[in-house]
Amino acid sequence: MAHVIDREEWARRPDRWQGELQCGAYGARSCLIFNHLPATGGGPRLHSHPYCEIFIIRAGTGLFTIGDELIEASAGQIVIVPPSTPHKFTNPGPDALETIDIHENGTFITQWLE
């Protein structure tokens, strides 16, 4: 059975591509986060997951800390974080950062490290 999920079910604001969806409720083994970080700053603090996380950079530039690496990724690039690897990201600016984050699990499992 296919599922069509309306924006009202995952978006924090109806006028933005920002929000999250745990797809396990629909039979999928993934979760999605739609990020929109305006200007400079924002982003999650250091954390890890027992599964891969994939970041699709849709607009702007993100500064990612992944384990001991510091990676700058821009629109059109994809960043893949291995399971159980501490990571975080921020928007160094000056433009908005938009990402789609794919978690390879039907529900979010996050260990916050800071």
Stockholm file with secondary structure:
# STOCKHOLM 1.0

chainA/1-114         MAHVIDREEWARRPDRWQGELQCGAYGARSCLIFNHLPATGGGPRLHSHPYCEIFIIRAGTGLFTIGDELIEASAGQIVIVPPSTPHKFTNPGPDALETIDIHENGTFITQWLE
#=GR chainA/1-114 SS CCCCCCGGGTBSSTTSSCEEEEGGGGTCSCEEEEEEECSSBCCCCSEECSSCEEEEEEESEEEEEETTEEEEEETTCEEEECTTCCEEEEBCSSSCEEEEEEESSSSCCCEECC
#=GC SS_cons         CCCCCCGGGTBSSTTSSCEEEEGGGGTCSCEEEEEEECSSBCCCCSEECSSCEEEEEEESEEEEEETTEEEEEETTCEEEECTTCCEEEEBCSSSCEEEEEEESSSSCCCEECC
//
